[in-house]
Amino acid sequence: METDTLNFYLFRKDTSFDYLYPDHIKELSRMHWTPLDIAKKAAFFLAIPHTRVLDIGSGVGKFCITAGAHFPNTHFTGIEQRQALCAYAEIAKDEISLDNVSFIHGNLTELDYNDYDHFYFYNSFYENIEPDSRIDYSVRTSFELYERYTRFVYAMLENVIRLLKEFKAEGILETDGRKIIIKDIKLLVKRANYR
């Protein structure tokens, strides 16, 4: 997938990739942004053609950009509550010219997660429980927010799993490895809208 020299160089190692960002962002990379090795492995697992992957707490977009460059037939969306980090992510994405990557400035709790097929989550709420690891002071952090966000993600994923199990038991869909095969699209749409 790495077709040109720029992309090949950027995705060889983390320090190369981090050159897309200003110095103060590079300094945060090791603690806050997904390492390239993990991003590539996670993307391989999540990237099924024509699906949408949501990166929860995408920061400067390292996972989405890496995944999008390697898997052009999957769309990767990052949601990040810091406007500045979203801006850095957009600049980096544009530098590499990726049409299958997008970023949303917002809070996860305000997003309709039903628009996504897969979810990626790396260290998103850590700074809420470790004050010395703050990215900046542009958002409030607290133990309470850590628990709130963690419970929200847990409930979201639990709901998705419950629905998949129900739909599978009803014969609406079946699974084949990493693929979900829809057997009755009309019934799936009817049941999904019913909820």
Secondary structure in CASP SS format (residue, H / E / C, confidence):
PFRMAT SS
TARGET T0000
AUTHOR 0000-0000-0000
METHOD secondary structure of the structure
MODEL  1
M C 1.00
E C 1.00
T C 1.00
D C 1.00
T H 1.00
L H 1.00
N H 1.00
F H 1.00
Y H 1.00
L H 1.00
F C 1.00
R C 1.00
K C 1.00
D H 1.00
T H 1.00
S H 1.00
F H 1.00
D H 1.00
Y H 1.00
L H 1.00
Y C 1.00
P C 1.00
D H 1.00
H H 1.00
I H 1.00
K H 1.00
E C 1.00
L C 1.00
S H 1.00
R H 1.00
M H 1.00
H H 1.00
W C 1.00
T C 1.00
P C 1.00
L H 1.00
D H 1.00
I H 1.00
A H 1.00
K H 1.00
K H 1.00
A H 1.00
A H 1.00
F H 1.00
F H 1.00
L H 1.00
A C 1.00
I C 1.00
P C 1.00
H C 1.00
T C 1.00
R E 1.00
V E 1.00
L E 1.00
D E 1.00
I E 1.00
G C 1.00
S C 1.00
G C 1.00
V C 1.00
G C 1.00
K H 1.00
F H 1.00
C H 1.00
I H 1.00
T H 1.00
A H 1.00
G H 1.00
A H 1.00
H H 1.00
F C 1.00
P C 1.00
N C 1.00
T C 1.00
H E 1.00
F E 1.00
T E 1.00
G E 1.00
I E 1.00
E E 1.00
Q C 1.00
R C 1.00
Q H 1.00
A H 1.00
L H 1.00
C H 1.00
A H 1.00
Y H 1.00
A H 1.00
E H 1.00
I H 1.00
A H 1.00
K H 1.00
D H 1.00
E H 1.00
I H 1.00
S C 1.00
L C 1.00
D C 1.00
N C 1.00
V E 1.00
S E 1.00
F E 1.00
I E 1.00
H E 1.00
G C 1.00
N C 1.00
L H 1.00
T H 1.00
E H 1.00
L C 1.00
D C 1.00
Y H 1.00
N H 1.00
D H 1.00
Y C 1.00
D C 1.00
H E 1.00
F E 1.00
Y E 1.00
F E 1.00
Y C 1.00
N C 1.00
S C 1.00
F C 1.00
Y H 1.00
E H 1.00
N H 1.00
I C 1.00
E C 1.00
P H 1.00
D H 1.00
S H 1.00
R C 1.00
I C 1.00
D C 1.00
Y C 1.00
S C 1.00
V C 1.00
R C 1.00
T C 1.00
S C 1.00
F H 1.00
E H 1.00
L H 1.00
Y H 1.00
E H 1.00
R H 1.00
Y H 1.00
T H 1.00
R H 1.00
F H 1.00
V H 1.00
Y H 1.00
A H 1.00
M H 1.00
L H 1.00
E H 1.00
N H 1.00
V H 1.00
I H 1.00
R H 1.00
L H 1.00
L H 1.00
K H 1.00
E H 1.00
F H 1.00
K H 1.00
A H 1.00
E C 1.00
G C 1.00
I C 1.00
L E 1.00
E E 1.00
T E 1.00
D E 1.00
G C 1.00
R C 1.00
K E 1.00
I E 1.00
I E 1.00
I E 1.00
K C 1.00
D C 1.00
I H 1.00
K H 1.00
L H 1.00
L H 1.00
V H 1.00
K H 1.00
R H 1.00
A H 1.00
N H 1.00
Y H 1.00
R C 1.00
END
